[in-house]
Every structure is written in C-alpha cells, then in structure tokens.
C-alpha cells in the first residue's frame, strides 16, 4: 500500500503542469496478449511424473503459459511523461503495470537528460541496461514484428540499472554513429527470477537478492540507408544473497562477468533481417560461458508482415574438470503474423516451439519442451 501511495504522489508531483508550470508530454504503450500451451511432458524435476507444458515468455518477471488459457503472462500497460525544464534539460518518468504483477504500478524509468550540444547528451537516472539490440524497448511490442523478443535470448535476471550515461553522436562517411558510455549499479531485492529457480529445485528459499555493481561499458550504434547495427560491451561484478525462512542466509561466490553483443536490422524491403549475437563470460572457477544468438526474417505485404525466427542459447564450463558443454541448452523456433490494422496498433499471432536440449542426467533440462500459441494487440499512444 505504501508503494502505491508513493508512486501516486510522485506521479502527481512530476506530471502536474500546475506544480511545474511547464508542458508535459505524455506517451505510452501496451500489449494485451493471451495464449496457452497444448500438451504434457515428463516432469524434469519430479522424475516419473507428468505435468503441463510450460512456456516461459518472460524470464525476468516469470511470465509463463501452461495449458490454461491466460492473459496474465505478458499483458502490460505503460505511461511515460517527459517534462522540459529548459531547452536542453528534461526529466522522463515511466510507470509500468503488468498483469503478472497483479497490475501493481512500478516506476521503472526515471532519468534526467541534459543536451550539451548537437553532439553530446548526458543522462542520469534509471533506465534499461543496453544489453541486447532490443533491450531498451523490449517491452514495447509495437516496435518489432514478434509478440516478444525471443525469451531464451532475453533471459537475464537483471535488466535495469541506476546509471550515468554519455552519448556522443556524429556522422562518419555516409553513416550516422552514436556511442553511449555508461556506468551504474542494480540492487535487485527479492529477485523474482532467481527465487523461482530456488523454489523449482526445492531449496526452501524465501527470497533472493541479486546485485550487479560497477556496470561499466559502451555501445556503438551505426545506421545507414538500409541497416542499423549495434555493438555492445560491458563488465560488472555479481553477487547473490539467498535467504531462508529460519533467518539464515547464504551468499554465492563473488565473480565478475563480461557481456559482448552485436545485433541489428537489415532492411531489404520487402524483406527485413533481424539478428542478435551475445556472449557472456563469468570470471569464476568453472569458466562459465553463455553464447546465444537470434536470426529472424520478416516479409512485408502491405499491412501484413509474416515472420519466422530462430534463437539458440547454450551454457558451457570451459575450466571444469573435464570441460563440459552438456549443461543448459535450448532453441526456440517461432512463426507468426503481424497485421497493422491501424497506424498505432498491430494484431499479432505467433506459434512458438521451445525445445529443451539440456543435459537430463544432471537436471539441466528443467525447462522442458513446449509448444505455445499466443495472440494479442500491441499499441502505442
């Protein structure tokens, strides 16, 4: 209740033109999405039992479909407000409400922007970590062909941070360039995704805190007439505290991680190619690595856009004895159709085939195979 009161009060103080006596620009987005899975699988956790197929559409918020038709896993509404304090200073705030969180509002973006000149822009506050090509607008379904970016690619337990950023924009040759330098931290208390896995394996945990600190890196965006691509690199330290009902707590070993990514779109109208490759490397005793990639094709026919995508995620330990690749592994094959029935809204329908290739003898196949059908409307305003 206190959280709701705080958010309402903050929104009123920020958005009220009577308080600031300046203009406030409102915008927003949303998705009303429903779907289900269709079969049963051998339960990879409870050996010898059967369970409904489970398709995880949103790893961060644990939005999952099963055989019961549901609107809950992915339906979302967001309202963004931008207040200009001067010609070169503005404040942006964004409230997001998700069905998976019982529509409890969350102030997930709040940052100040200072435009020094035509080349340099500085930002300070809370935003999405620019990890993947689609990270900064991953929840804005209207911005891409699919119902969602492939869930097994966008699966990290931390997606936002409190940070300072410096953007340098320039033209080099025939191409536009933007280089974004960033530094920040994220203290994710009661992390939903990590608690889900702890309970999945029956550890009895009551909550999990995930800490990503000293998140330091840059991304370089290059765009031309037919393409837009981005390279990203950052490093950070990672810690995790696991709490139990009896008051005890354990801490996972501290280590650093590095993230490298290259993704973008190539527009060969009517064909569009979308891709993303990422490599995460832990500086831990086991040499943990996570290579992932996405390739997708979308074809435009007037207001219609059929598409297909394939994404693959792997988990390896290069310093283990012996080194092993037989851990978590899966691919996701998706086909669908987007229909822009009005300029600000699109209807989408998508069939997803998730194949779990994790190593069953050691319990790494905990996702299980699934086939899911989802459909819905994405909109902006």
matplotlib code that plots the C-alpha trace (Angstrom):
import matplotlib.pyplot as plt

x = [0.0, 2.8, 4.4, 1.2, 0.8, 4.4, 4.1, 0.8, 2.3, 5.4, 3.4, 1.2, 4.2, 6.0, 3.1, 1.2, 1.5, 0.2, 3.2, 5.9, 4.1, 5.7, 4.4, 4.4, 4.4, 2.6, 3.1, 2.6, 2.4, 0.7, 0.1, -3.0, -1.7, -3.3, -2.2, -1.7, 0.4, -1.1, 0.4, 2.1, 5.7, 7.7, 8.4, 12.2, 12.2, 9.8, 11.0, 8.3, 5.5, 3.8, 3.0, 1.6, 3.9, 5.3, 6.4, 8.3, 7.5, 9.2, 12.1, 12.6, 9.0, 8.4, 5.5, 4.6, 1.9, 0.6, -2.4, -4.8, -5.7, -4.4, -3.9, -1.6, 2.0, 2.5, -0.3, 1.3, 0.4, 2.9, 2.6, 5.6, 5.8, 8.5, 8.9, 11.2, 12.8, 14.6, 15.6, 18.3, 17.2, 14.3, 13.0, 11.4, 9.5, 7.7, 5.1, 4.6, 1.8, 1.9, -0.8, 1.9, 2.4, -1.4, -1.1, 0.9, 2.5, 6.2, 8.3, 10.8, 12.3, 13.2, 16.0, 17.3, 18.6, 21.0, 21.7, 25.0, 25.1, 24.3, 27.0, 26.9, 23.9, 24.1, 21.6, 21.4, 18.8, 17.1, 16.8, 17.2, 20.7, 21.6, 22.5, 20.7, 19.8, 16.2, 16.8, 15.8, 12.4, 12.0, 8.5, 7.2, 5.7, 4.7, 8.4, 9.2, 7.5, 7.1, 4.9, 8.1, 11.9, 12.9, 12.5, 15.5, 17.7, 16.4, 16.6, 18.8, 17.8, 18.7, 17.5, 17.6, 20.1, 20.7, 23.3, 25.0, 25.4, 27.1, 26.0, 28.2, 26.5, 28.4, 28.5, 31.4, 31.3, 27.8, 26.7, 25.3, 27.0, 26.1, 28.4, 26.9, 29.2, 27.5, 28.3, 25.8, 24.6, 21.5, 20.5, 17.6, 16.0, 13.6, 14.5, 11.6, 13.5, 16.2, 13.6, 11.6, 14.7, 15.4, 11.9, 11.9, 14.8, 13.2, 15.9, 13.2, 14.5, 12.2, 13.8, 16.9, 18.8, 20.8, 23.5, 25.1, 27.7, 30.1, 28.3, 30.7, 30.7, 29.6, 27.6, 28.2, 25.3, 25.8, 22.9, 22.8, 20.1, 19.5, 20.8, 21.0, 23.5, 24.9, 27.9, 27.9, 30.5, 30.3, 31.6, 30.2, 30.6, 27.9, 26.8, 23.7, 22.3, 19.8, 17.5, 15.6, 12.5, 14.6, 16.5, 19.7, 21.4, 23.9, 26.0, 27.0, 30.7, 31.5, 32.7, 32.8, 31.2, 31.6, 29.0, 29.6, 26.9, 26.3, 22.8, 20.7, 18.3, 18.9, 16.1, 15.9, 12.3, 10.0, 12.4, 13.8, 16.6, 16.9, 19.7, 21.5, 24.6, 25.7, 28.4, 28.5, 31.6, 31.9, 35.3, 34.5, 36.4, 34.4, 34.9, 31.1, 30.1, 26.7, 26.7, 23.3, 22.1, 19.0, 18.2, 14.8, 13.2, 10.1, 8.4, 6.1, 2.9, 1.0, -0.3, 0.8, 4.1, 4.7, 7.9, 10.0, 12.7, 15.2, 17.1, 19.6, 21.0, 23.9, 25.7, 29.3, 32.0, 35.5, 37.5, 35.6, 37.4, 36.7, 35.3, 31.7, 29.1, 26.3, 24.5, 21.6, 20.8, 17.7, 16.4, 13.2, 11.6, 8.8, 6.5, 3.8, 2.0, 1.7, -1.2, -1.1, -4.9, -4.5, -1.4, -0.9, -1.8, -1.0, -2.6, -0.2, -0.4, 2.6, 3.4, 6.4, 8.2, 10.6, 13.0, 14.9, 18.3, 19.6, 21.6, 18.8, 21.0, 22.3, 19.0, 19.8, 16.6, 14.4, 12.5, 11.0, 9.7, 6.7, 4.5, 2.6, 0.1, -0.2, -2.1, -2.8, -2.7, 0.3, -0.4, 1.3, -0.2]
y = [0.0, 2.4, 1.7, 2.6, 5.9, 6.8, 6.2, 8.1, 11.1, 11.1, 10.9, 13.8, 15.9, 15.2, 15.2, 18.2, 21.2, 23.4, 22.5, 23.0, 25.5, 23.8, 21.5, 17.8, 15.4, 12.1, 8.9, 5.2, 1.7, -1.5, -5.1, -7.3, -10.8, -14.2, -17.7, -21.3, -24.5, -27.7, -30.9, -32.6, -33.6, -35.8, -33.6, -33.0, -32.1, -34.7, -37.8, -40.2, -37.6, -35.7, -32.0, -29.4, -27.9, -24.6, -21.9, -19.0, -15.9, -13.5, -14.8, -11.6, -11.5, -15.2, -14.8, -18.4, -20.1, -23.5, -25.5, -23.0, -20.1, -16.9, -13.1, -12.9, -13.7, -10.8, -8.2, -4.8, -1.1, 1.8, 5.6, 7.8, 11.5, 14.0, 17.4, 20.0, 22.2, 24.2, 24.0, 21.4, 19.8, 17.4, 14.7, 11.5, 9.1, 5.9, 3.9, 0.2, -2.1, -5.8, -8.5, -10.9, -8.5, -8.1, -4.7, -3.2, 0.0, 0.2, 3.4, 1.5, 4.6, 7.9, 9.9, 13.4, 14.3, 17.2, 18.0, 19.9, 20.5, 18.7, 16.1, 15.3, 14.2, 13.2, 11.2, 10.2, 8.0, 4.7, 3.0, -0.4, -1.8, -1.6, -5.3, -6.6, -4.8, -4.7, -4.2, -0.5, -1.2, -4.9, -4.4, -2.1, -4.8, -2.4, -1.7, -5.2, -7.9, -10.6, -10.8, -10.6, -10.8, -14.5, -15.3, -17.7, -14.8, -12.1, -14.1, -12.4, -11.8, -8.1, -5.8, -2.2, -0.1, 3.3, 4.9, 7.9, 7.8, 10.0, 9.8, 11.1, 11.4, 12.1, 11.4, 9.5, 8.9, 8.2, 6.7, 8.0, 7.0, 7.1, 5.9, 5.5, 5.2, 4.1, 3.3, 2.1, -0.4, -2.5, -3.9, -6.2, -7.1, -10.1, -11.0, -13.0, -15.0, -16.2, -17.1, -19.1, -21.2, -21.7, -22.9, -25.0, -27.1, -27.2, -25.3, -23.7, -20.1, -17.3, -14.5, -13.8, -10.6, -10.1, -7.4, -6.2, -3.5, -1.4, -2.0, -0.3, -0.3, 1.2, 0.5, 1.8, 2.2, 2.7, 3.3, 3.8, 3.8, 0.0, -1.1, -0.3, -2.2, -2.0, -3.4, -3.5, -4.4, -4.1, -5.7, -5.9, -7.6, -10.0, -11.1, -13.1, -13.5, -16.3, -16.0, -18.8, -18.7, -19.5, -16.3, -17.9, -16.7, -18.0, -15.9, -17.2, -16.7, -13.3, -13.0, -10.6, -11.1, -9.6, -9.2, -8.8, -8.3, -7.5, -7.1, -5.1, -5.0, -5.0, -3.6, -5.1, -4.1, -6.1, -8.4, -7.4, -9.4, -9.1, -10.6, -10.6, -12.4, -12.3, -13.9, -13.8, -14.9, -15.4, -14.9, -17.8, -21.0, -23.0, -20.7, -20.3, -19.1, -18.3, -18.0, -17.0, -15.9, -14.9, -14.8, -13.7, -12.9, -10.7, -10.1, -7.0, -7.3, -4.1, -4.1, -7.7, -9.0, -12.8, -13.7, -16.6, -16.5, -19.0, -18.4, -20.6, -20.5, -22.5, -22.9, -24.2, -24.6, -24.3, -24.6, -27.5, -30.9, -32.1, -29.1, -29.7, -28.4, -30.8, -28.3, -25.9, -25.7, -24.9, -23.4, -21.6, -21.6, -19.1, -18.3, -15.6, -12.8, -9.1, -7.1, -3.3, -2.7, 1.0, 3.2, 2.9, -0.7, -4.1, -7.5, -10.5, -14.2, -16.4, -20.1, -21.0, -24.3, -24.5, -27.5, -28.2, -29.8, -29.6, -32.5, -34.6, -36.9, -33.8, -31.9, -29.2, -29.9, -28.2, -26.1, -29.0, -28.9, -26.8, -25.6, -22.3, -20.3, -16.6, -13.7, -10.1, -6.4, -4.1, -0.4, 3.0, 6.4]
z = [0.0, 0.9, -2.5, -4.3, -2.3, -3.1, -6.8, -7.0, -5.1, -7.2, -10.4, -9.3, -8.4, -11.6, -14.1, -12.7, -15.0, -12.2, -10.0, -12.6, -14.9, -17.9, -20.6, -20.0, -23.0, -22.4, -24.4, -23.7, -24.9, -24.1, -25.1, -24.5, -25.1, -24.4, -25.0, -23.9, -24.3, -25.5, -24.1, -21.2, -20.7, -18.4, -15.3, -15.4, -11.7, -10.3, -12.1, -13.1, -13.1, -15.9, -16.0, -18.3, -20.8, -19.5, -21.9, -20.3, -22.3, -19.8, -17.7, -15.7, -14.4, -14.6, -17.1, -18.0, -20.1, -19.4, -20.7, -19.2, -21.5, -19.9, -20.4, -17.4, -18.5, -20.9, -20.8, -19.9, -19.9, -19.6, -19.3, -20.0, -19.2, -20.3, -18.7, -20.3, -17.6, -20.2, -23.9, -23.1, -19.8, -19.4, -17.0, -18.1, -16.0, -16.9, -14.9, -16.0, -14.9, -15.6, -15.3, -14.0, -11.1, -10.5, -12.2, -9.4, -10.8, -11.0, -11.7, -13.8, -15.6, -14.1, -15.5, -16.3, -19.7, -20.5, -24.1, -24.1, -27.8, -31.1, -30.4, -26.7, -24.5, -20.8, -18.8, -15.1, -13.5, -14.1, -17.5, -19.1, -19.4, -23.1, -23.3, -26.4, -29.6, -28.5, -24.7, -24.4, -26.0, -25.3, -23.7, -26.5, -28.6, -31.4, -32.1, -33.6, -35.6, -33.0, -30.0, -27.9, -28.4, -28.1, -24.4, -24.4, -25.6, -23.3, -20.1, -17.6, -14.0, -14.1, -16.9, -15.5, -13.6, -11.9, -14.0, -15.6, -19.4, -22.0, -25.7, -28.5, -31.9, -35.1, -38.9, -40.3, -44.1, -45.1, -41.8, -38.5, -35.3, -31.7, -28.9, -25.5, -22.5, -19.3, -15.6, -13.0, -10.4, -9.8, -6.4, -7.2, -3.9, -3.8, -7.4, -8.9, -11.4, -9.0, -6.4, -9.0, -9.7, -6.0, -5.4, -8.5, -7.1, -3.6, -1.7, 0.6, -0.1, 0.9, -1.1, -3.3, -3.7, -6.9, -7.1, -10.3, -9.4, -11.3, -14.6, -17.0, -20.8, -24.0, -27.1, -30.6, -32.9, -36.7, -39.1, -42.9, -45.5, -45.3, -41.9, -38.2, -36.1, -32.6, -30.8, -27.0, -24.4, -20.6, -17.4, -13.9, -10.6, -9.5, -6.0, -4.8, -1.3, -0.7, 2.4, 4.2, 6.5, 9.6, 9.1, 7.7, 4.6, 2.1, -0.4, -3.8, -4.7, -5.9, -9.5, -12.4, -15.8, -19.3, -21.9, -25.7, -28.2, -31.9, -33.3, -35.7, -38.6, -42.3, -44.4, -47.9, -48.5, -48.5, -46.6, -43.2, -41.5, -37.7, -35.7, -32.4, -31.1, -27.5, -25.4, -21.6, -19.8, -16.0, -14.3, -12.0, -11.2, -13.7, -16.7, -17.3, -20.7, -22.3, -26.1, -27.6, -30.9, -32.9, -36.6, -37.9, -41.3, -41.7, -45.1, -45.6, -47.7, -47.4, -43.7, -43.2, -42.0, -41.7, -39.9, -38.7, -36.1, -34.5, -31.3, -29.6, -26.0, -24.6, -21.3, -21.1, -18.4, -20.0, -16.8, -15.3, -15.0, -17.6, -19.6, -20.4, -22.8, -21.6, -19.4, -20.1, -23.8, -25.8, -29.0, -29.9, -33.3, -33.8, -36.8, -36.8, -38.5, -37.7, -39.1, -38.7, -38.7, -37.7, -37.7, -33.9, -33.2, -34.6, -34.1, -33.9, -33.7, -33.0, -32.6, -30.5, -30.4, -27.5, -27.4, -24.3, -25.1, -21.5, -20.1, -18.5, -16.2, -14.3, -14.3, -16.8, -18.8, -16.2, -18.7, -20.7, -24.2, -25.1, -27.9, -27.3, -29.3, -28.3, -29.9, -29.0, -29.8, -29.3, -29.3, -28.8, -28.0]

ax = plt.figure().add_subplot(projection="3d")
ax.plot(x, y, z, "-o")
ax.set_aspect("equal")
plt.show()
